[in-house]
Amino acid sequence: MKKTINFSILLSALLIGSVSHAQTPEFPQRPITLVIPFGPGSATDQLGRAIGQGMGEQSQFPVIIENRPGASAMIGAQTVARAAPDGHTILITTNTTHAANEHLYKQLNYDPVKDFRPLTLLGKGGQIMVVNPKSEAKNVVDFITLAKAKPGSLSFGSGSSSSRIAGELLQQMADIQLLHVPYSSNPNAITDLLGGQIDMMITDAATGLPQIQGDRLRALGVTGKSRSPLATDIPTIDEAGVPGYEMGYWFAAYVPAGTPDDVADKLSAMLIKATEGKAAQQFYQQTGTEQVTSSPEELASFQQAESKKWGEIIQKAGITAE
């Protein structure tokens, strides 16, 4: 006896299979965009481009770098928060957008928790206190003495929350008053420091070291617990005259909330692999940045702890939310 094929059942199975396949398309389907909420040349930009190169080597599509600086990185963060949650738009950012801003501004145009899905940490680093070579300050104590002699007359620039809070913490711990001048990114502040428009800034090592090594800026101290392996002659601010001073920053990657699990998992793996690439390794080594990656869950927990820490620093510094 010949077997009878139930064509209706076969057709239904084929349709179900077709629908199932349509619901889980291959990823990525087009170029991935890495949004950098700071300007070109900043530490985040340098790392983002290195990570992008590593991701591009893993994908059949190119990786696009899109700088969206301004408003203390809120413009870039909002861009990603409102992007389609399909994995093709990633925020490469720092503690500025995901730990500090919520304590510095009364109203954010994004929610650092609800609007994003964490992917992985990308690194941790320290900062350097720098002045123009023409400055009378030869060291941290000199700068503090000058600031105390003329309260409020010396200025410091910042192009990120990390840079700003480092300066605010210095004021608090050294008992001095400085005029804060905000910038869209640290390289812009560096330009004005080189031109003598501001007196001091505390910047990331990636931005500051080349200027120091070229004798265009004078380094007074580093913000970490220990000296930088790339500049062992620069003392920590702690040992240079402000006991207990310590401040750092971190990099991480996020996608819009609602990004599917499988897409987020693939992106996390791609990003972590990219940190092992030649371009990223060169960035870590040349800037003294610590290579650090994590699971999405570890990043979420880390972000929560960092937000609490930065909130306490900002409160102690007496900064009123704008």
C-alpha positions as CSV (number, residue, x, y, z in Angstrom):
1,M,0.0,0.0,0.0
2,K,1.3,3.5,-0.9
3,K,1.7,6.0,1.9
4,T,-0.5,9.0,1.6
5,I,1.2,12.3,2.2
6,N,-0.9,14.9,4.1
7,F,0.0,18.0,2.0
8,S,-1.7,20.4,4.4
9,I,0.5,19.2,7.3
10,L,3.6,19.3,5.2
11,L,2.8,22.9,4.0
12,S,2.1,24.0,7.6
13,A,5.5,22.6,8.7
14,L,7.3,24.4,5.9
15,L,5.5,27.7,6.7
16,I,6.4,27.4,10.4
17,G,10.0,26.7,9.5
18,S,10.0,29.7,7.2
19,V,8.6,32.0,9.9
20,S,11.0,30.6,12.5
21,H,13.9,31.3,10.2
22,A,12.6,34.8,9.5
23,Q,12.5,35.6,13.3
24,T,16.2,34.8,13.8
25,P,18.1,36.3,10.8
26,E,21.8,36.2,10.6
27,F,23.6,39.0,12.5
28,P,24.9,41.4,11.5
29,Q,22.9,42.3,8.5
30,R,24.6,45.6,7.7
31,P,27.5,47.7,9.0
32,I,27.6,48.2,12.8
33,T,27.9,51.7,14.1
34,L,30.0,52.5,17.2
35,V,28.8,55.8,18.7
36,I,31.5,57.6,20.7
37,P,30.0,60.4,22.9
38,F,33.2,62.3,22.9
39,G,35.2,64.1,20.2
40,P,37.9,62.7,17.9
41,G,41.3,62.1,19.6
42,S,39.7,61.5,23.1
43,A,40.7,58.3,24.9
44,T,37.2,56.9,24.3
45,D,37.5,57.7,20.6
46,Q,41.0,56.0,20.4
47,L,39.7,52.9,22.1
48,G,36.5,52.8,20.1
49,R,38.4,53.0,16.8
50,A,40.7,50.2,17.9
51,I,37.7,48.0,19.0
52,G,36.0,48.8,15.8
53,Q,38.9,47.6,13.8
54,G,38.9,44.3,15.8
55,M,35.1,43.9,15.3
56,G,35.4,44.6,11.6
57,E,37.9,41.8,11.2
58,Q,35.3,39.4,12.6
59,S,32.4,40.6,10.4
60,Q,31.6,40.7,6.7
61,F,30.5,44.3,7.1
62,P,32.6,47.4,8.0
63,V,32.3,49.0,11.4
64,I,31.4,52.8,11.3
65,I,32.7,55.2,14.0
66,E,30.3,58.0,14.8
67,N,31.5,60.8,17.1
68,R,28.6,62.5,18.9
69,P,30.2,64.8,21.5
70,G,28.6,67.5,23.6
71,A,26.5,68.1,26.7
72,S,28.7,65.9,28.9
73,A,28.3,63.0,26.5
74,M,24.5,63.1,26.8
75,I,24.1,63.6,23.0
76,G,25.8,60.4,22.2
77,A,24.1,58.4,24.9
78,Q,20.7,59.7,23.8
79,T,21.5,58.7,20.2
80,V,22.0,55.1,21.2
81,A,19.2,55.0,23.7
82,R,16.8,56.0,20.9
83,A,18.3,53.7,18.2
84,A,16.6,50.5,17.0
85,P,17.4,47.7,19.4
86,D,18.7,45.4,16.7
87,G,22.4,45.3,17.7
88,H,23.6,47.5,14.9
89,T,24.2,50.6,17.1
90,I,26.6,50.3,20.1
91,L,27.6,52.9,22.6
92,I,31.3,52.9,23.5
93,T,31.4,55.1,26.6
94,T,32.7,55.7,30.1
95,N,31.5,56.3,33.7
96,T,30.6,59.9,32.5
97,T,27.3,58.7,30.9
98,H,26.6,55.7,33.1
99,A,27.8,56.7,36.6
100,A,28.3,60.4,37.0
101,N,25.8,62.3,34.8
102,E,22.8,61.1,36.8
103,H,24.3,62.9,39.8
104,L,25.4,66.0,37.9
105,Y,22.2,66.8,36.0
106,K,18.6,67.1,37.3
107,Q,17.2,65.9,34.0
108,L,18.9,63.5,31.7
109,N,17.6,62.8,28.2
110,Y,18.3,59.1,28.8
111,D,18.1,56.6,31.6
112,P,21.5,55.0,32.2
113,V,19.9,51.8,33.4
114,K,16.5,51.4,31.8
115,D,17.5,52.6,28.3
116,F,20.5,50.3,27.8
117,R,21.6,46.7,27.8
118,P,25.1,46.2,29.2
119,L,27.6,44.2,27.0
120,T,31.1,44.3,28.6
121,L,33.7,46.4,30.3
122,L,36.5,47.5,28.0
123,G,39.1,48.9,30.3
124,K,40.1,51.1,33.2
125,G,42.5,54.0,33.4
126,G,44.0,56.9,35.3
127,Q,44.4,60.6,34.7
128,I,47.1,63.1,34.7
129,M,47.1,66.7,36.2
130,V,48.7,69.0,33.6
131,V,49.5,72.7,33.2
132,N,51.0,74.9,30.5
133,P,54.9,74.8,30.6
134,K,54.8,78.6,31.2
135,S,52.9,78.1,34.5
136,E,54.5,79.1,37.7
137,A,53.4,75.7,39.1
138,K,56.3,73.3,38.9
139,N,54.5,70.7,41.1
140,V,51.2,70.0,42.8
141,V,52.1,72.0,46.0
142,D,53.1,75.0,43.8
143,F,49.7,74.9,42.1
144,I,47.8,74.7,45.4
145,T,49.9,77.6,46.8
146,L,49.0,79.7,43.8
147,A,45.3,78.8,44.0
148,K,45.2,79.7,47.7
149,A,46.8,83.0,47.1
150,K,44.1,84.0,44.6
151,P,40.9,82.0,45.4
152,G,38.7,81.5,42.3
153,S,41.2,83.2,39.9
154,L,42.8,80.0,38.5
155,S,40.7,77.8,36.1
156,F,40.6,74.2,35.2
157,G,39.0,72.7,32.1
158,S,37.2,69.4,31.7
159,G,35.8,67.5,28.7
160,S,34.2,64.6,30.6
161,S,32.7,64.0,34.0
162,S,35.8,62.0,34.9
163,S,38.0,65.0,34.2
164,R,35.6,67.4,36.0
165,I,35.1,65.3,39.1
166,A,38.9,64.8,39.4
167,G,39.3,68.6,39.5
168,E,36.4,69.0,41.9
169,L,37.9,66.3,44.2
170,L,41.2,68.2,44.1
171,Q,39.5,71.4,45.2
172,Q,37.8,69.6,48.1
173,M,40.8,67.7,49.4
174,A,43.3,70.6,48.9
175,D,40.9,73.2,50.2
176,I,41.2,75.5,47.1
177,Q,38.8,77.3,44.9
178,L,39.1,77.0,41.1
179,L,36.9,78.2,38.2
180,H,35.5,75.3,36.2
181,V,35.4,75.6,32.4
182,P,33.5,72.8,30.6
183,Y,34.3,71.5,27.1
184,S,32.7,69.0,24.8
185,S,35.8,66.7,25.0
186,N,39.2,66.6,26.6
187,P,41.2,67.3,23.4
188,N,39.3,70.7,23.1
189,A,40.3,71.5,26.7
190,I,43.9,70.6,25.9
191,T,43.9,73.0,23.0
192,D,42.9,75.9,25.3
193,L,45.4,74.8,27.9
194,L,48.1,74.9,25.3
195,G,47.0,78.3,24.3
196,G,46.9,79.6,27.9
197,Q,43.1,80.1,28.0
198,I,42.8,77.9,31.1
199,D,45.3,77.2,33.9
200,M,45.0,73.4,34.5
201,M,43.2,70.3,33.7
202,I,43.2,66.6,34.8
203,T,42.9,64.5,31.6
204,D,43.1,60.9,30.6
205,A,46.5,59.5,29.9
206,A,45.7,58.8,26.2
207,T,45.1,62.5,25.6
208,G,47.7,63.9,28.0
209,L,50.8,61.7,27.6
210,P,51.6,62.7,24.0
211,Q,51.6,66.4,25.0
212,I,53.7,65.7,28.0
213,Q,56.2,63.6,26.0
214,G,56.4,66.4,23.4
215,D,57.2,69.0,26.2
216,R,54.0,70.9,25.3
217,L,52.5,70.4,28.7
218,R,53.9,69.9,32.2
219,A,52.7,67.0,34.3
220,L,52.2,67.6,38.0
221,G,50.7,64.3,39.1
222,V,48.7,61.2,38.3
223,T,45.4,60.4,39.9
224,G,45.9,56.6,40.5
225,K,47.1,54.8,43.6
226,S,50.4,54.1,41.9
227,R,52.6,55.8,39.3
228,S,51.9,55.1,35.6
229,P,54.3,52.5,34.1
230,L,54.5,54.7,31.1
231,A,55.7,57.7,33.1
232,T,57.3,56.6,36.3
233,D,58.9,60.0,36.9
234,I,55.4,61.6,37.4
235,P,54.4,61.3,41.1
236,T,50.9,60.4,42.2
237,I,48.8,63.4,43.4
238,D,48.7,61.6,46.7
239,E,52.4,61.6,47.2
240,A,52.8,65.0,45.6
241,G,50.9,66.8,48.3
242,V,47.3,65.7,48.6
243,P,47.3,62.6,50.8
244,G,44.5,60.1,50.0
245,Y,43.7,61.5,46.6
246,E,42.7,58.9,44.0
247,M,40.5,59.0,40.9
248,G,40.1,56.9,37.8
249,Y,37.7,56.1,34.9
250,W,36.4,53.1,32.9
251,F,35.3,52.2,29.5
252,A,32.3,50.0,28.6
253,A,29.9,49.0,25.8
254,Y,26.1,49.2,25.7
255,V,23.3,48.6,23.3
256,P,19.7,49.9,23.4
257,A,17.4,48.1,25.8
258,G,15.3,45.5,24.1
259,T,18.2,44.1,22.0
260,P,17.5,40.4,21.6
261,D,19.5,38.0,23.8
262,D,21.2,36.2,20.9
263,V,22.3,39.4,19.3
264,A,23.6,40.8,22.6
265,D,25.5,37.6,23.3
266,K,27.2,37.7,19.9
267,L,28.1,41.4,20.3
268,S,29.6,40.7,23.8
269,A,31.8,37.9,22.4
270,M,32.8,40.1,19.4
271,L,33.8,43.0,21.7
272,I,35.8,40.9,24.1
273,K,37.6,39.3,21.2
274,A,38.3,42.7,19.7
275,T,40.1,43.7,22.9
276,E,42.6,41.0,22.1
277,G,43.3,42.4,18.7
278,K,46.4,44.2,17.6
279,A,44.9,47.7,17.5
280,A,43.3,47.4,21.0
281,Q,46.4,45.9,22.5
282,Q,48.4,48.8,21.1
283,F,46.0,51.3,22.7
284,Y,46.2,49.6,26.1
285,Q,50.0,49.5,26.0
286,Q,50.6,53.0,24.7
287,T,48.1,54.6,27.1
288,G,48.7,52.5,30.3
289,T,45.1,51.5,30.2
290,E,44.2,48.3,32.0
291,Q,42.5,45.7,29.7
292,V,39.4,44.7,31.5
293,T,36.3,42.8,30.1
294,S,33.3,41.3,31.8
295,S,30.0,39.6,31.4
296,P,26.9,41.8,30.9
297,E,25.8,40.9,34.4
298,E,29.1,41.8,35.9
299,L,29.0,45.2,34.1
300,A,25.5,45.9,35.4
301,S,26.6,45.2,38.9
302,F,29.8,47.2,38.5
303,Q,27.9,50.1,37.0
304,Q,25.5,50.2,40.0
305,A,28.4,50.3,42.5
306,E,30.2,52.9,40.5
307,S,27.1,55.1,40.3
308,K,26.9,55.0,44.1
309,K,30.6,55.8,44.5
310,W,30.5,58.7,42.0
311,G,27.3,60.1,43.6
312,E,29.0,60.2,47.0
313,I,32.1,61.9,45.6
314,I,29.9,64.5,43.8
315,Q,27.9,65.1,47.0
316,K,31.0,65.5,49.1
317,A,32.4,67.9,46.6
318,G,29.4,70.1,47.1
319,I,28.4,70.0,43.4
320,T,24.8,71.0,42.8
321,A,23.0,69.2,40.0
322,E,22.5,71.5,37.1
